[in-house]
């Protein structure tokens, strides 16, 4: 596990399998773009679709540390109310958080300090 508060910035790759579409998102860097819970087990990040520059391309992604695994959800998912199980690959300077089911796959690249 890694400390979610050490995330410097994120990039998101979201694949809609049934439609064969892939979208890329990057974190919006302003003072209100990220919220971390006091227990440091949940972080909410504001991201923007790299292909859209208006408010229609702004979303939230939430990462939750659940002991030895992660859960994620986002308001751009097919089912935004559902927490999806995710696995993590931890490297020296970044972490890959990956969630995949039959309909969609999300890869979050977290650059850490």
MDAnalysis code that builds the backbone (N, CA, C; Angstrom):
import MDAnalysis as mda
import numpy as np

u = mda.Universe.empty(339, n_residues=113, atom_resindex=np.repeat(np.arange(113), 3), trajectory=True)
u.add_TopologyAttr("name", ["N", "CA", "C"] * 113)
u.add_TopologyAttr("resid", np.arange(1, 114))
u.add_TopologyAttr("resname", ["UNK", "UNK", "UNK", "UNK", "UNK", "UNK", "UNK", "UNK", "UNK", "UNK", "UNK", "UNK", "UNK", "UNK", "UNK", "UNK", "UNK", "UNK", "UNK", "UNK", "UNK", "UNK", "UNK", "UNK", "UNK", "UNK", "UNK", "UNK", "UNK", "UNK", "UNK", "UNK", "UNK", "UNK", "UNK", "UNK", "UNK", "UNK", "UNK", "UNK", "UNK", "UNK", "UNK", "UNK", "UNK", "UNK", "UNK", "UNK", "UNK", "UNK", "UNK", "UNK", "UNK", "UNK", "UNK", "UNK", "UNK", "UNK", "UNK", "UNK", "UNK", "UNK", "UNK", "UNK", "UNK", "UNK", "UNK", "UNK", "UNK", "UNK", "UNK", "UNK", "UNK", "UNK", "UNK", "UNK", "UNK", "UNK", "UNK", "UNK", "UNK", "UNK", "UNK", "UNK", "UNK", "UNK", "UNK", "UNK", "UNK", "UNK", "UNK", "UNK", "UNK", "UNK", "UNK", "UNK", "UNK", "UNK", "UNK", "UNK", "UNK", "UNK", "UNK", "UNK", "UNK", "UNK", "UNK", "UNK", "UNK", "UNK", "UNK", "UNK", "UNK"])
u.atoms.positions = np.array([
    [0.834, -1.185, 0.000],
    [0.000, 0.000, 0.000],
    [0.878, 1.247, 0.000],
    [0.331, 2.297, -0.504],
    [1.055, 3.559, -0.477],
    [0.147, 4.626, 0.115],
    [0.751, 5.674, 0.592],
    [0.039, 6.774, 1.226],
    [-0.590, 7.645, 0.131],
    [-1.910, 7.694, 0.082],
    [-2.611, 8.459, -0.952],
    [-2.251, 9.940, -0.927],
    [-1.849, 10.449, 0.240],
    [-1.502, 11.869, 0.330],
    [-0.193, 12.184, -0.396],
    [0.558, 11.164, -0.791],
    [1.819, 11.383, -1.515],
    [1.616, 11.529, -3.023],
    [0.369, 11.425, -3.480],
    [0.095, 11.602, -4.906],
    [0.368, 13.054, -5.290],
    [1.223, 13.239, -6.287],
    [1.533, 14.578, -6.799],
    [0.551, 14.980, -7.893],
    [0.324, 14.100, -8.844],
    [-0.663, 14.334, -9.891],
    [-1.030, 12.990, -10.505],
    [-2.114, 12.977, -11.265],
    [-2.576, 11.725, -11.862],
    [-2.884, 11.917, -13.341],
    [-2.867, 10.804, -14.030],
    [-3.349, 10.710, -15.404],
    [-4.287, 9.511, -15.427],
    [-5.347, 9.590, -16.194],
    [-6.334, 8.518, -16.242],
    [-6.551, 8.094, -17.690],
    [-6.563, 6.784, -17.893],
    [-6.927, 6.214, -19.194],
    [-8.178, 5.387, -18.948],
    [-9.256, 5.714, -19.648],
    [-10.538, 5.046, -19.446],
    [-10.975, 4.427, -20.763],
    [-11.189, 3.119, -20.768],
    [-11.555, 2.396, -21.986],
    [-12.989, 1.889, -21.897],
    [-13.810, 2.272, -22.874],
    [-15.173, 1.772, -23.013],
    [-15.089, 0.591, -23.983],
    [-15.044, -0.611, -23.474],
    [-14.769, -1.784, -24.307],
    [-15.831, -2.035, -25.373],
    [-17.098, -1.960, -25.001],
    [-18.170, -2.275, -25.953],
    [-18.195, -1.316, -27.137],
    [-17.809, -0.075, -26.895],
    [-17.816, 0.920, -27.962],
    [-16.455, 1.063, -28.634],
    [-15.439, 0.460, -28.035],
    [-14.097, 0.571, -28.593],
    [-13.511, 1.968, -28.481],
    [-13.902, 2.702, -27.445],
    [-13.430, 4.071, -27.257],
    [-12.462, 4.159, -26.087],
    [-11.511, 5.049, -26.183],
    [-10.574, 5.310, -25.096],
    [-10.529, 6.812, -24.863],
    [-10.613, 7.209, -23.592],
    [-10.521, 8.619, -23.223],
    [-9.352, 8.803, -22.270],
    [-8.738, 9.971, -22.342],
    [-7.616, 10.300, -21.466],
    [-7.979, 11.538, -20.661],
    [-7.620, 11.518, -19.391],
    [-7.937, 12.606, -18.480],
    [-6.680, 12.996, -17.717],
    [-6.611, 14.246, -17.313],
    [-5.524, 14.692, -16.456],
    [-6.124, 15.491, -15.310],
    [-5.374, 15.556, -14.225],
    [-5.859, 16.248, -13.037],
    [-5.881, 17.750, -13.271],
    [-6.915, 18.383, -12.764],
    [-6.988, 19.839, -12.776],
    [-6.226, 20.313, -11.546],
    [-5.279, 21.181, -11.739],
    [-4.444, 21.634, -10.626],
    [-4.878, 23.014, -10.157],
    [-5.807, 23.039, -9.232],
    [-6.147, 24.270, -8.541],
    [-6.432, 23.913, -7.090],
    [-6.670, 24.913, -6.273],
    [-6.759, 24.665, -4.833],
    [-7.946, 23.787, -4.436],
    [-8.957, 23.670, -5.278],
    [-10.126, 22.861, -4.942],
    [-10.180, 21.546, -5.704],
    [-9.096, 21.155, -6.343],
    [-9.140, 19.988, -7.221],
    [-8.933, 18.664, -6.498],
    [-8.541, 18.703, -5.230],
    [-8.290, 17.445, -4.531],
    [-8.692, 17.575, -3.069],
    [-9.280, 16.495, -2.559],
    [-9.667, 16.427, -1.155],
    [-9.233, 15.074, -0.634],
    [-8.510, 15.079, 0.479],
    [-8.098, 13.819, 1.090],
    [-8.739, 13.721, 2.464],
    [-9.258, 12.537, 2.781],
    [-9.916, 12.320, 4.071],
    [-8.885, 12.438, 5.196],
    [-9.322, 12.849, 6.391],
    [-8.394, 12.968, 7.520],
    [-7.622, 11.678, 7.817],
    [-8.243, 10.523, 7.591],
    [-7.553, 9.256, 7.845],
    [-6.632, 8.855, 6.694],
    [-6.585, 9.662, 5.646],
    [-5.735, 9.463, 4.463],
    [-6.026, 8.160, 3.721],
    [-7.240, 7.632, 3.874],
    [-7.616, 6.397, 3.188],
    [-8.472, 6.642, 1.949],
    [-8.928, 7.869, 1.745],
    [-9.741, 8.202, 0.577],
    [-9.293, 9.546, 0.024],
    [-9.172, 9.608, -1.306],
    [-8.831, 10.868, -1.961],
    [-9.795, 11.079, -3.124],
    [-10.272, 12.322, -3.254],
    [-11.163, 12.716, -4.358],
    [-10.381, 13.713, -5.212],
    [-10.327, 13.432, -6.512],
    [-9.569, 14.264, -7.439],
    [-10.469, 14.747, -8.567],
    [-10.283, 15.984, -8.979],
    [-11.007, 16.522, -10.120],
    [-10.130, 16.355, -11.350],
    [-10.712, 15.766, -12.386],
    [-9.971, 15.525, -13.617],
    [-10.720, 16.131, -14.794],
    [-9.997, 16.333, -15.885],
    [-10.607, 16.906, -17.078],
    [-10.248, 16.057, -18.283],
    [-11.242, 15.844, -19.132],
    [-11.027, 15.131, -20.392],
    [-10.024, 15.926, -21.221],
    [-8.945, 15.282, -21.627],
    [-7.903, 15.974, -22.382],
    [-8.380, 16.482, -23.735],
    [-9.503, 15.960, -24.240],
    [-10.019, 16.389, -25.539],
    [-11.065, 17.494, -25.439],
    [-11.493, 17.819, -24.222],
    [-12.524, 18.845, -24.032],
    [-11.992, 19.934, -23.117],
    [-12.262, 21.175, -23.433],
    [-11.775, 22.267, -22.596],
    [-12.902, 22.983, -21.851],
    [-14.137, 22.524, -22.033],
    [-15.251, 23.173, -21.342],
    [-15.656, 22.366, -20.112],
    [-16.633, 22.861, -19.372],
    [-17.076, 22.211, -18.142],
    [-17.690, 20.838, -18.367],
    [-18.099, 20.514, -19.593],
    [-18.677, 19.199, -19.865],
    [-17.657, 18.081, -19.723],
    [-16.378, 18.401, -19.724],
    [-15.337, 17.388, -19.626],
    [-14.700, 17.296, -18.260],
    [-15.352, 17.831, -17.215],
    [-14.795, 17.818, -15.862],
    [-15.518, 16.771, -15.026],
    [-14.731, 15.925, -14.345],
    [-15.275, 14.801, -13.582],
    [-14.550, 14.651, -12.254],
    [-15.098, 13.783, -11.419],
    [-14.481, 13.416, -10.146],
    [-14.100, 11.945, -10.190],
    [-12.953, 11.612, -9.632],
    [-12.563, 10.224, -9.427],
    [-12.185, 10.096, -7.953],
    [-12.605, 8.994, -7.342],
    [-12.333, 8.758, -5.925],
    [-11.562, 7.454, -5.801],
    [-10.470, 7.498, -5.038],
    [-9.657, 6.316, -4.763],
    [-9.744, 6.049, -3.272],
    [-10.064, 4.806, -2.911],
    [-10.196, 4.425, -1.505],
    [-9.243, 3.271, -1.213],
    [-8.433, 3.436, -0.164],
    [-7.536, 2.384, 0.300],
    [-8.334, 1.480, 1.234],
    [-8.460, 0.206, 0.865],
    [-9.237, -0.759, 1.659],
    [-8.317, -1.856, 2.197],
    [-7.294, -1.453, 2.953],
    [-6.374, -2.438, 3.504],
    [-5.379, -2.903, 2.469],
    [-5.563, -4.110, 1.956],
    [-4.615, -4.644, 0.981],
    [-5.105, -4.509, -0.462],
    [-6.153, -3.723, -0.694],
    [-6.619, -3.465, -2.054],
    [-7.192, -2.058, -2.132],
    [-7.606, -1.659, -3.327],
    [-8.169, -0.337, -3.558],
    [-9.544, -0.468, -4.178],
    [-10.333, 0.571, -4.008],
    [-11.607, 0.699, -4.700],
    [-11.623, 2.072, -5.343],
    [-12.259, 2.155, -6.507],
    [-12.361, 3.434, -7.200],
    [-13.778, 3.623, -7.716],
    [-14.149, 4.870, -7.881],
    [-15.383, 5.186, -8.586],
    [-15.219, 6.559, -9.209],
    [-15.999, 6.797, -10.244],
    [-15.928, 8.068, -10.935],
    [-17.276, 8.400, -11.530],
    [-17.557, 9.683, -11.662],
    [-18.868, 10.073, -12.178],
    [-18.947, 9.994, -13.700],
    [-17.920, 9.478, -14.364],
    [-17.961, 9.247, -15.807],
    [-18.030, 7.761, -16.132],
    [-18.096, 6.908, -15.104],
    [-18.217, 5.462, -15.306],
    [-19.595, 5.124, -15.862],
    [-19.728, 3.923, -16.415],
    [-21.027, 3.426, -16.861],
    [-21.995, 3.403, -15.681],
    [-21.530, 2.957, -14.510],
    [-22.330, 2.942, -13.277],
    [-21.589, 3.759, -12.219],
    [-21.794, 5.085, -12.171],
    [-20.998, 5.942, -11.292],
    [-21.225, 5.733, -9.801],
    [-22.302, 5.069, -9.424],
    [-22.588, 4.867, -8.000],
    [-21.886, 3.643, -7.423],
    [-21.271, 2.833, -8.258],
    [-20.659, 1.574, -7.821],
    [-19.175, 1.773, -7.538],
    [-18.714, 1.174, -6.418],
    [-17.281, 1.113, -6.132],
    [-16.717, -0.092, -6.871],
    [-15.654, 0.112, -7.635],
    [-15.008, -0.957, -8.389],
    [-13.715, -1.365, -7.699],
    [-13.505, -2.678, -7.570],
    [-12.258, -3.166, -6.998],
    [-11.123, -2.869, -7.960],
    [-9.959, -2.569, -7.392],
    [-8.804, -2.233, -8.217],
    [-7.547, -2.837, -7.616],
    [-6.610, -3.110, -8.472],
    [-5.306, -3.589, -8.020],
    [-4.291, -2.469, -8.210],
    [-3.177, -2.564, -7.496],
    [-2.147, -1.532, -7.584],
    [-0.799, -2.165, -7.892],
    [-0.072, -1.514, -8.776],
    [1.312, -1.874, -9.066],
    [2.142, -0.684, -8.605],
    [2.940, -0.898, -7.566],
    [3.679, 0.194, -6.940],
    [5.129, 0.184, -7.417],
    [5.570, 1.305, -7.980],
    [6.950, 1.509, -8.404],
    [7.551, 2.635, -7.571],
    [8.793, 2.948, -7.822],
    [9.493, 3.950, -7.026],
    [8.861, 5.338, -7.102],
    [8.487, 5.774, -8.299],
    [7.978, 7.132, -8.452],
    [6.543, 7.222, -8.964],
    [5.897, 6.078, -9.174],
    [4.496, 6.109, -9.594],
    [3.794, 4.802, -9.207],
    [2.483, 4.892, -9.178],
    [1.637, 3.743, -8.856],
    [0.591, 3.631, -9.954],
    [0.384, 2.418, -10.453],
    [-0.691, 2.155, -11.405],
    [-1.837, 1.515, -10.643],
    [-3.007, 2.114, -10.690],
    [-4.203, 1.542, -10.083],
    [-5.107, 1.138, -11.242],
    [-5.445, -0.149, -11.300],
    [-6.163, -0.687, -12.453],
    [-7.441, -1.377, -12.009],
    [-8.539, -1.014, -12.648],
    [-9.825, -1.662, -12.424],
    [-10.376, -2.059, -13.785],
    [-10.883, -3.297, -13.871],
    [-11.373, -3.779, -15.160],
    [-12.533, -4.734, -14.960],
    [-13.560, -4.575, -15.789],
    [-14.647, -5.547, -15.855],
    [-14.987, -5.757, -17.332],
    [-16.096, -6.384, -17.617],
    [-16.446, -6.712, -19.002],
    [-16.716, -5.473, -19.856],
    [-17.165, -4.382, -19.236],
    [-17.557, -3.191, -19.986],
    [-16.488, -2.105, -20.067],
    [-15.677, -1.989, -19.029],
    [-14.774, -0.855, -18.950],
    [-13.475, -1.204, -18.231],
    [-12.447, -0.437, -18.524],
    [-11.158, -0.584, -17.849],
    [-10.628, 0.810, -17.571],
    [-10.205, 1.030, -16.333],
    [-9.620, 2.303, -15.979],
    [-8.235, 2.073, -15.418],
    [-7.294, 2.840, -15.909],
    [-5.933, 2.822, -15.398],
    [-5.624, 4.226, -14.900],
    [-5.276, 4.328, -13.613],
    [-4.898, 5.607, -13.026],
    [-3.399, 5.560, -12.778],
    [-2.680, 6.487, -13.367],
    [-1.240, 6.597, -13.144],
    [-1.044, 7.699, -12.117],
    [-0.602, 7.315, -10.922],
    [-0.379, 8.262, -9.832],
    [1.115, 8.539, -9.723],
    [1.518, 9.762, -9.953],
    [2.911, 10.157, -9.747],
    [3.038, 10.525, -8.274],
    [3.981, 9.892, -7.577],
    [4.094, 10.078, -6.131],
    [5.438, 10.701, -5.763],
    [5.451, 11.333, -4.591],
    [6.680, 11.959, -4.076],
    [7.433, 10.974, -3.215],
])
